[in-house]
Amino acid sequence: MADDILIAGIGGQGVVTAGDLVAHAALAGGYQVKKAEVHGMSQRGGSVVSHVRISDSGAIYSPMIPDGAATWLVALEMLEGLRWLWMLAPTGRAIVDDRRVPPTSVILGGPSYPADPAGPLAERGCILCATEIATAEGAPRAVNTVLLGALSVCLNLPLEAWRRALEECIRPKHLDVNRRLFEAGQDLARRTAANLLTG
C-alpha cells in the first residue's frame, strides 16, 4: 500500500490533529510514514494543510506530496477543498465536509464565495455532512474525526491501528465522543460514499 493523503482546512479545525491521527494509525499498522504541515495565517482562520505519506514498499524520501500526486484529499471546508483539488492525482479521490466558511477576504467585500463549490468536489469524490453529525454529538470541533472515519473505510489499515491512534492523539476526556464520531464517519462512508472507491 502507498497513499499520499492531503488534509486541508482552516485554523482551529484540527487539521494537524487529523494528520497526526493518520500518521499514528499507519505506524501502528506497520507502515512507513512521513508527515508535514503547511500553516497559513492559521490563528486568523487561514489555510492549514497536512501532508501524510504512507508506504509499505520502500523508503519515503520527502514528507511533501508532489504536485498532482495525492491519492486522497480530506477537506474540512468546501472552499479549502476547491483550493487544493489540483493536488489530487488523476485517480485520486476527495472526502469533503459540506461546511462553508467564508474567508476574511469575502467578509470584507472581496471576491465572492463560489456559488457552487459542491459541483467540482462531487466529481472527484464525496461531500459528507460531517459538521451536522459532530454537532449532533455535542462536539462540533470534531469534524476531522468524522471525515477520518470515512477515510478509514478506504485505506488498508486495520481497525485496531485506528483505535490506537485515537487513544494516542485524543485527550482522554474527549476520547469516547471521538470514537463515536469515527464510527459515524465509517457508517456514513459505507452508506453514501460508494463512489470513493469506484469513481
VENQUI-V259009 format. One line per field, one symbol per residue. ss: DSSP state (@ for helix, = for strand, . for the rest). burial: + if it has 9 or more other C-alpha atoms within 8 Angstrom, else -. A space follows every 50 residues. Layout:
ss->???
burial->???
This chain:
ss->.=========....@@@@@@@@@@@@@@...========..@@@..==== =====..............======..@@@@@@@@@@==========... ...@@@@.........@@@@@@@.====.@@@@@@@...@@@@@@@@@@@ @@......@@@@@@@@@@@..@@@@@@@@@@@@@@@@@@@@@..@@@@.
burial->--+++++++++-++++-++++++++++++-+++++++-+-++--++++++ ++++++---+--+++--+++++++++++++++-++-+++--++++++++- ----++----------++--++-++++++++-+++-+-++++++++++++ +++---+---+++++++-++----+-+++-++++++++++--++-+---
